[in-house]
């Protein structure tokens, strides 16, 4: 699933409590088995939404670039 995100997203609560923010803050990977008990994993709201749609796994990795420092 790919979604378009506006530039002001980093100040929104949905982003602050998201796996994408974990990556932006320095995590090298965020992976969640959506089939296991939700009480045992990360508590991001997006995971509940994904489970409701029948998704079974989530993974996010940083994308490094060479045009400037940092991650996208």
Backbone as JSON Lines, residues from 0, in Angstrom:
{"i":0,"aa":"X","n":[0.84,-1.16,0.0],"ca":[0.0,0.0,0.0],"c":[0.9,1.24,0.0]}
{"i":1,"aa":"X","n":[0.68,2.13,-0.94],"ca":[1.43,3.36,-1.04],"c":[0.44,4.52,-0.96]}
{"i":2,"aa":"X","n":[0.79,5.5,-0.12],"ca":[-0.08,6.66,0.03],"c":[0.73,7.94,-0.13]}
{"i":3,"aa":"X","n":[0.11,8.97,-0.64],"ca":[0.72,10.28,-0.77],"c":[0.66,10.99,0.59]}
{"i":4,"aa":"X","n":[1.76,11.62,0.97],"ca":[1.85,12.3,2.26],"c":[2.27,13.76,2.03]}
{"i":5,"aa":"X","n":[1.6,14.7,2.65],"ca":[1.96,16.11,2.54],"c":[3.2,16.43,3.36]}
{"i":6,"aa":"X","n":[3.87,17.54,3.02],"ca":[5.1,17.92,3.7],"c":[4.91,18.27,5.17]}
{"i":7,"aa":"X","n":[3.74,18.74,5.56],"ca":[3.53,19.14,6.95],"c":[3.21,17.97,7.88]}
{"i":8,"aa":"X","n":[3.34,16.77,7.4],"ca":[2.93,15.58,8.14],"c":[3.72,15.39,9.44]}
{"i":9,"aa":"X","n":[4.97,15.81,9.51],"ca":[5.8,15.54,10.69],"c":[5.27,16.17,11.96]}
{"i":10,"aa":"X","n":[4.4,17.16,11.87],"ca":[3.83,17.78,13.05],"c":[2.51,17.17,13.49]}
{"i":11,"aa":"X","n":[1.98,16.26,12.7],"ca":[0.67,15.66,13.0],"c":[0.81,14.46,13.95]}
{"i":12,"aa":"X","n":[-0.19,14.29,14.82],"ca":[-0.15,13.2,15.8],"c":[-0.12,11.83,15.12]}
{"i":13,"aa":"X","n":[-0.79,11.71,13.94],"ca":[-0.78,10.42,13.23],"c":[0.63,10.02,12.82]}
{"i":14,"aa":"X","n":[1.44,11.01,12.47],"ca":[2.82,10.73,12.09],"c":[3.69,10.48,13.32]}
{"i":15,"aa":"X","n":[3.52,11.31,14.33],"ca":[4.34,11.19,15.54],"c":[4.19,9.8,16.15]}
{"i":16,"aa":"X","n":[2.99,9.23,16.1],"ca":[2.74,7.88,16.63],"c":[2.67,6.89,15.46]}
{"i":17,"aa":"X","n":[3.71,6.87,14.63],"ca":[3.69,5.99,13.46],"c":[5.02,5.26,13.29]}
{"i":18,"aa":"X","n":[5.01,4.16,12.55],"ca":[6.26,3.47,12.25],"c":[7.2,4.34,11.41]}
{"i":19,"aa":"X","n":[6.66,5.21,10.57],"ca":[7.5,6.1,9.76],"c":[8.33,7.01,10.65]}
{"i":20,"aa":"X","n":[7.76,7.49,11.73],"ca":[8.5,8.34,12.66],"c":[9.6,7.55,13.34]}
{"i":21,"aa":"X","n":[9.35,6.28,13.64],"ca":[10.42,5.44,14.21],"c":[11.62,5.4,13.27]}
{"i":22,"aa":"X","n":[11.35,5.24,11.97],"ca":[12.43,5.21,10.99],"c":[13.12,6.57,10.94]}
{"i":23,"aa":"X","n":[12.36,7.63,10.91],"ca":[12.94,8.98,10.85],"c":[13.78,9.27,12.09]}
{"i":24,"aa":"X","n":[13.41,8.7,13.22],"ca":[14.15,8.91,14.47],"c":[15.37,8.0,14.58]}
{"i":25,"aa":"X","n":[15.59,7.13,13.59],"ca":[16.83,6.34,13.6],"c":[16.68,4.83,13.59]}
{"i":26,"aa":"X","n":[15.47,4.3,13.66],"ca":[15.31,2.84,13.6],"c":[15.8,2.33,12.26]}
{"i":27,"aa":"X","n":[16.48,1.2,12.25],"ca":[16.98,0.63,11.01],"c":[15.96,-0.27,10.34]}
{"i":28,"aa":"X","n":[14.92,-0.65,11.08],"ca":[13.84,-1.47,10.53],"c":[12.65,-1.42,11.49]}
{"i":29,"aa":"X","n":[11.46,-1.41,10.94],"ca":[10.25,-1.61,11.74],"c":[9.51,-2.75,11.08]}
{"i":30,"aa":"X","n":[9.37,-3.83,11.79],"ca":[8.66,-4.99,11.26],"c":[7.64,-5.45,12.3]}
{"i":31,"aa":"X","n":[6.43,-5.77,11.82],"ca":[5.37,-6.2,12.73],"c":[4.59,-7.33,12.09]}
{"i":32,"aa":"X","n":[4.48,-8.43,12.81],"ca":[3.63,-9.55,12.4],"c":[2.21,-9.2,12.82]}
{"i":33,"aa":"X","n":[1.37,-8.88,11.87],"ca":[0.02,-8.41,12.18],"c":[-0.93,-9.54,12.54]}
{"i":34,"aa":"X","n":[-0.46,-10.77,12.45],"ca":[-1.29,-11.92,12.82],"c":[-1.16,-12.29,14.29]}
{"i":35,"aa":"X","n":[-0.14,-11.8,14.95],"ca":[0.03,-12.14,16.36],"c":[-0.83,-11.24,17.24]}
{"i":36,"aa":"X","n":[-0.91,-11.58,18.5],"ca":[-1.7,-10.83,19.48],"c":[-1.24,-9.36,19.49]}
{"i":37,"aa":"X","n":[-2.14,-8.41,19.22],"ca":[-1.76,-6.99,19.17],"c":[-1.17,-6.47,20.48]}
{"i":38,"aa":"X","n":[-1.46,-7.11,21.59],"ca":[-0.91,-6.66,22.87],"c":[0.59,-6.93,22.99]}
{"i":39,"aa":"X","n":[1.12,-7.8,22.13],"ca":[2.54,-8.17,22.2],"c":[3.44,-7.31,21.33]}
{"i":40,"aa":"X","n":[2.88,-6.53,20.43],"ca":[3.69,-5.77,19.49],"c":[3.65,-4.28,19.73]}
{"i":41,"aa":"X","n":[4.09,-3.56,18.72],"ca":[4.04,-2.1,18.76],"c":[2.59,-1.64,18.76]}
{"i":42,"aa":"X","n":[2.35,-0.48,19.3],"ca":[0.99,0.0,19.51],"c":[0.55,1.07,18.5]}
{"i":43,"aa":"X","n":[1.08,1.06,17.31],"ca":[0.7,2.07,16.31],"c":[-0.72,1.82,15.81]}
{"i":44,"aa":"X","n":[-1.51,2.88,15.74],"ca":[-2.91,2.78,15.29],"c":[-3.01,2.21,13.87]}
{"i":45,"aa":"X","n":[-2.04,2.52,13.04],"ca":[-2.08,2.05,11.65],"c":[-2.1,0.52,11.59]}
{"i":46,"aa":"X","n":[-1.51,-0.14,12.58],"ca":[-1.5,-1.6,12.58],"c":[-2.9,-2.17,12.79]}
{"i":47,"aa":"X","n":[-3.69,-1.53,13.62],"ca":[-5.09,-1.98,13.81],"c":[-5.87,-1.83,12.51]}
{"i":48,"aa":"X","n":[-5.64,-0.72,11.82],"ca":[-6.32,-0.51,10.54],"c":[-5.91,-1.56,9.53]}
{"i":49,"aa":"X","n":[-4.64,-1.9,9.5],"ca":[-4.14,-2.91,8.56],"c":[-4.71,-4.28,8.88]}
{"i":50,"aa":"X","n":[-4.76,-4.63,10.17],"ca":[-5.35,-5.92,10.57],"c":[-6.8,-6.0,10.11]}
{"i":51,"aa":"X","n":[-7.55,-4.91,10.27],"ca":[-8.96,-4.88,9.87],"c":[-9.13,-5.1,8.37]}
{"i":52,"aa":"X","n":[-8.12,-4.73,7.59],"ca":[-8.16,-4.93,6.14],"c":[-7.65,-6.31,5.73]}
{"i":53,"aa":"X","n":[-7.2,-7.11,6.72],"ca":[-6.73,-8.46,6.42],"c":[-5.25,-8.58,6.11]}
{"i":54,"aa":"X","n":[-4.49,-7.5,6.31],"ca":[-3.05,-7.57,6.06],"c":[-2.38,-8.39,7.16]}
{"i":55,"aa":"X","n":[-1.27,-9.02,6.83],"ca":[-0.64,-9.96,7.76],"c":[0.75,-9.55,8.23]}
{"i":56,"aa":"X","n":[1.42,-8.63,7.53],"ca":[2.79,-8.27,7.9],"c":[3.06,-6.84,7.47]}
{"i":57,"aa":"X","n":[3.93,-6.17,8.21],"ca":[4.32,-4.8,7.91],"c":[5.82,-4.7,8.04]}
{"i":58,"aa":"X","n":[6.44,-4.04,7.1],"ca":[7.88,-3.76,7.2],"c":[8.15,-2.37,6.63]}
{"i":59,"aa":"X","n":[9.03,-1.63,7.3],"ca":[9.47,-0.32,6.84],"c":[10.98,-0.24,7.03]}
{"i":60,"aa":"X","n":[11.65,0.29,6.03],"ca":[13.1,0.45,6.06],"c":[13.43,1.87,5.63]}
{"i":61,"aa":"X","n":[14.53,2.44,6.15],"ca":[14.91,3.78,5.71],"c":[15.43,3.74,4.27]}
{"i":62,"aa":"X","n":[15.18,4.82,3.54],"ca":[15.72,4.97,2.2],"c":[16.79,6.05,2.26]}
{"i":63,"aa":"X","n":[18.03,5.65,2.1],"ca":[19.13,6.59,2.14],"c":[19.37,7.13,0.74]}
{"i":64,"aa":"X","n":[19.8,8.36,0.64],"ca":[20.06,8.97,-0.66],"c":[21.42,9.66,-0.62]}
{"i":65,"aa":"X","n":[21.92,10.0,-1.8],"ca":[23.25,10.6,-1.87],"c":[23.22,12.09,-2.2]}
{"i":66,"aa":"X","n":[22.02,12.67,-2.34],"ca":[21.93,14.09,-2.7],"c":[22.13,15.03,-1.51]}
{"i":67,"aa":"X","n":[21.86,14.54,-0.32],"ca":[22.04,15.33,0.9],"c":[22.07,14.35,2.08]}
{"i":68,"aa":"X","n":[22.38,14.87,3.23],"ca":[22.42,13.96,4.39],"c":[21.02,13.64,4.88]}
{"i":69,"aa":"X","n":[20.86,12.5,5.47],"ca":[19.58,12.14,6.05],"c":[18.84,11.06,5.29]}
{"i":70,"aa":"X","n":[17.61,10.83,5.7],"ca":[16.77,9.81,5.1],"c":[15.51,10.46,4.56]}
{"i":71,"aa":"X","n":[14.92,9.83,3.6],"ca":[13.64,10.29,3.03],"c":[12.55,9.46,3.59]}
